[in-house]
Structures are given as structure tokens and as C-alpha cells.
Amino acid sequence: MTNTAGHDLPYQNMAKITIDNREIECRDGVPVLQAALEAGWDVPHYCYHPGLSVVASCRLCLMEMQLPHPKTGEMGWAPKLFPSCQTPVKDGMVVRFDSPPVEQNQKACMEYFLLNHPLDCPVCDQAGECYLQDYSYKFGEATSRMHDQKQVNPKKDIGPKTLLYSDRCVMCSRCVRFADEVAGTGELCIVNRGGRAEIDVFPGIPLDNPMQGNVVDICPVGALLDKEFLFDQRVWFLKSGDSICAGCSTGCAIRVDQNDDKVHRLKPRFNPGVNDWWMCDEGRFGWKYIHDPKRVTHPKLRRGAETETPAWESVDEIVTYRFEQQAAKHGGEKLAVLLSPMMACEEAWLLAKFFRAVAPEATIATGFVPTVEEDQFFPVGSDAENAKFVIRREKCPNRRGIELVVEHFGGNTCDFETFVTRAGEGTFEAVWAVGGYPDAWVPKPLATAMAKIELLVVQDIFENELTAEAELLLPACAWVERDGSFVNHAGLIQPFERAIGVPEGAKRDGQYLFAAAGFEGLYSGERVRELMAEEMDAFREIAEAPKKPAHQH
Amino acid sequence: MAWNTIDRNEPVVDADASPVLSEAVCEKIKTFFPKYPTKRAVLLPALHIIQHEQGHVSWQAMIEVAELLEIKPSDVFDTISFYTHFWTKPQGEKVVTVCRSISCELLGGREVLAACKEHLGIGEHQTTPDGKYSLAVEECLAGCDHAPCLIINERMHKRVKPEQVPALLADAGNADHGLPRSDLFDPPVATNGSDEDVIDATSDVAEMKDSN
């Protein structure tokens, strides 16, 4: 099946068409190919991509269609084949893909695509997820009749992140259209059009835009390859988890491909209205920090000058005891928790719940929101109105989610700036601060203020000025090691699943927060969402949504 | 990369170099803007103008014309690589283009090409050391009814026999079109019908039979 099957965009008009003697209902006006794919047909195609313009150049999706006879007006099979990608659905149309002319065309096309193909699957990264392999097997012939020497096009280094193996290319031109229509940077072109055609860039103007990783995804064969994934892993060893990108507040649906708890690559998942088929390079290549050896992996408890690693079983007791002690000593209003927008909603809810259980007057603050100058709109030159893809200025996945949680708990709440100011005024004596950012984030006034207070618990992924002051340091896990949900910039709640295990010594944030909040057993995002739905309307729909079957690992 | 890869990250154009397109060329290109719905559509006339002025279209000229027409340099590269009559490298004073497609091949085009190579002492797509001649091959010169044929600059020579090649190349007027060069895409210039180098619009089968 293709990545586009089974999505449900709101279309007003539906049409009934007959494919291979079976009547299906589909959206009116979409290409017949799209309707067939969505209805479960496996129609071979290379050049067609639902996110790009239609060129009908690969000729692999040709179909037979019934047309009225020019003289008698009687409906009958037209003597020629039609490209199903370029023929829009019209109510009552009758087409077929299972006829000998269609199959003959598919065979001929496949033979043509393989004429000059090097058949170097054993050393090709695409092997295993290659449409040349799949279609050859399903629609092609086992042999080629060509006995002349193959035309061998060169390998080209077309950009800092991408390699082009022109010899494997089937000239579908998806990449060229992507660069023109979605990225809007137009670096790619087709040169020497004709029998020797190849994809190229203008020498010295390489493929280098913030969206360029997508050309590797949409390449149906092994022609465009990701340099970072090159010879990294055979794709059949990869297991995936369906996740949400944590790079910015767009909340792109992604697939985390891993093997042995090591992430090898991220790929976008189709997510209509959010990221459609795409993701940016920032997200795609921005996961490297999760395998950084400098990560905090063990809890650290400081007693005077000594540091020790407490047993995970005792952590919830320690935090409960210490914060209760502080609440009793200074009063509940001296307690505060800083909820990071890198946390999942569930984790934030659990932590907030813990705090309000210890002291109902405790302050719940929204954490630091990393931002850059402005949103980046694609195609380059478009704006918020007509952009096909946006890289948001907010470099965290869950500000809206944290705000939802903070708002839900109400009472003493504040935003990050206010928190820093009030901390500087000495308002708090016992604070649990959550970080989890890949980059340095601690503002100096915060570190200074936190150095003075009696109890500081820090939950972070890297050591920094704040962790140095912590009495108890808890490892925060990267989002691919956790499960929960993020709320994107538009308020859409999107659950994500765990893709890899946590580093040795660490524990999922959700698990220790689950225990601290007084729950027993294993944490799961789904379970907590059900609990949240009981008190938060926003989560009711997502908690009641049909459960996805557990991911096959 | 350790294996054989063409590096496309290396610039082929010096970013600090002064423009190669003169003011006059740019102005001439701009006169075509009103004739077309988009600036992009002016690319072909623009390339003709540049090649006519400079003898070829350099990488830098491609970048400059892209800027002028508000398109990407890759678009220019795409177009120019399709048309074999646009040259991206400097050519000799006279470019001899020999057809190697089927009609010419059947009627002795191969021998004509061999004679050109022998006489000029160069191979296909090469230029003589003195810079006088370049030799190119094309798939079809659209003169099948006068095969075998070759073009020197813009003048078509029809029914060329291998033994005529030395004389043809030695002839000083071999590149004279016989007509004023058409200002691009202007109404066709009327021919007087007597100039036999001007190819008629229709194929003359009887003439072809006579000549063979």
C-alpha cells in the first residue's frame, strides 16, 4: 500500500466509479489512480505523488476506460490506454486495470525502467523498500531482452546531505517537482533530456534547502540517498515507532526507524493538514543528541559534598518526603514546579498532580520556550496563507499542551519569565525544574536564584548550570524513549509511541512521575490520557479514540 | 566520497567575476518580454541572442540570464542541455555539424563525417588547434530529402559527397547563409526561389531521385 491510502480529507462531493467490475465510492475529481490506491488497488506508479503536480510521465499506471463510441454512442472499451494519474474521477466512469493490454503495458514499462538499471541491489540502501524491486516482482518480467551495453550515468554529489546515483534513476521527476513546488528553491533539473536524461543541479548551486531530505523519501528507487543513512543499515533490520517530531511546534508525524535501541533515521508519516507528506531537515537530522554519551543517565542525589546514585525505587519517596518537609517548613506557596514544553502532556499532568497533592498552593509554571526569529514558510516566498509547509519558530513540541495542563490545575500559575523574576525575588524555597532541551537553555538569573533555595530537583537531559545546583538530578529521556502526547501549535493533540528503550540506568520520565503522583503499576500514555480525560475535556476525544493495535516490533 | 563521484558542490563560476552579458545583449533580451506571457518563455530567444553574440553560452551567462528572466539557473541548464545547437563551451570560428541520423547514414553520411575528421584532423565535438573549425554531430538536420547533409555555421550543404569535403571546407564562403540572418522570431524572410541553398518547405522527391 502507498502512504496515501485510507486518509479521510473532508470532501463534499463523492462519486461512484467502477474499477475492475467493482463499484467503489470515492471523492469526485481526484485522479482515478488516487481513488484506486485509496480503495486498496496496488496500481504501480512512479511519477505520481499526491503532494506534487501530475506529469503522467512514467506511463506505468495506464488503465483501460470505457468511452462512448463516436458514431453509435454505445459505451465500450476505448482502444487506447489512459494514464490513471491524469484522468479525474467522474461519476459513473468504468475503468479496468486487470486487462491484458494494461498488464502488457506494465510489463513493457518495467522492462524499459530496468534497461539501464545497474541491478546493484546488494549494495543499494533502497533495497527492501524499493519500488523497482516491488514492481518488478509483481508486474515485471524476470529477464531483460536487452543485450547491448547499458547506458551508465554517473554518481553525483549534489548537495551536503544527498547523493544522486543517476544510474539507478527512473526519471520520475518527483524530486525536481518537489524542489520546485514544495521547497520552492528549484535546485534540481533534468539535463540531457532524451535517452540519456539525468537529474542534476546547476554546478555550484547544490541541493541545499531546509526541506531537501524529502527528496530521498519520495524517490521511489535508490537514486537519491541520504548521506547520513548511507550504508548505515539494511532497511529490513529496522523497526519503527510512530512518533511526533519534537523539533518545533508544527508537530510533524514521523516514523522513528531503529535497530537495537539505536535510532538510524526519521521519516515523515502522512498527516493531512499538519505536515502532509513532508518534514524538515532540522527535525529529520536533529535527533543526534539522543545518543550523546554526555547525557544524564542516572539519578544523582547530593548530600553535602557527597553525591550518590539513589535506587529508582526510592526516588518517589525521596521527592515526596523532601517536598512535604519543605511545605511544612516554609508553607505550600514556597513550592514551585517548572513544566517544560519538551514534556508530554501526560508527564506534565502527573508532575502537576504530585505538586498539588503535596501543597495545593504550590506554583505551577510553564517552562522555558525556545524560539528563533521567525517561522519559515515553504515554498520559499509563500506566507502563512498559502504555505505548504511551515517550520515554526517555537523549537519545542508541547507549549500548548503544557498551557492546557497549567490552565487545568489553575490556582497559583505563571509563565516562565514571571517565574524567573519571582525566583530572583526569593519567592520559592523548593522547586522541581524540568528541562529536556537538546541545547543550553538555563538563563543566568534562574541559575543564580536556584542556587540559593533549599531544595532543587532538576529533571534534565544534559548537565548545565541548573543541574549543578540540584540536590536531586533526575535524567529526562528523549522523546523517542517516551510515550505520551504533544499538542501542536494549532491545538491538535497527537499521541506518540515509544520507539527505543531508555539508556542504561535511566527510567522513563513518565514512569517515575507516575509513581510520584501516587499511581501504581506501569505508566503508559494511553492509561494516563484516560485518567486525564476524566477531568480535562480536551483529552476526552483522544482518550476515547479507537485504540491502535500495539506496534509490531 | 571514496569512489568515483561528480562533485556538484564546486562552483563553476567565479562569484566575483564581472558580468559577461553586455548591456546591449540584456536590452535586446528585454525587447522580447512583451511578446511572451511570461519572462520564462523568453529563455530560448535569449539563449539565441547570447550565443549569436558570444559564440557560446557560458555557465556565467546562464546564471546571468536566469537572473534576468527571474528563473533558476537550473532551469537554464535544463533547457540548454536539451538543445544540442546551444554550445556551453567556446567553439571554432566555423562549426561543422554533420548528420548521423538514418537518412544521411544510408546515403553516405558516415563517409562524409570520416572525411571531415580526416581533413580537419579532429574527432567529434573537438576544435582544431588554430580555432578555425569545430566538428559536431547531430541526430538530424531536418534535411533528410537532401541527405547526406552538413551545416557550416548556419549554411546547409546538401547531398555532400566525401570527395567534396576538402573543397567545401576550403571555400571561404562556406558559412555564408545567402540571406540576412533572420531577426529571431520575426516574420520569415521571403526567398527568391533561385538560391538553391535555401531548402524549400516541401520535399521534392523527383529532385532527390534525379540527384542519385
Interface residues (C-beta under 8 A of the other chain):
Chain A: P154 K155 K156 D157 I158 G159 P160 L163 T185 G186 E187 L188 C189 I190 V191 N192 R193 G194 D200 V201 F202 P203 G204 I205 P206
Chain B: M1 W3 N4 T5 I6 D7 R8 N9 E10 P11 V12 V13 W59 M62 I63 K72 P73 S74 D75 V76 F77 D78 S81 F82
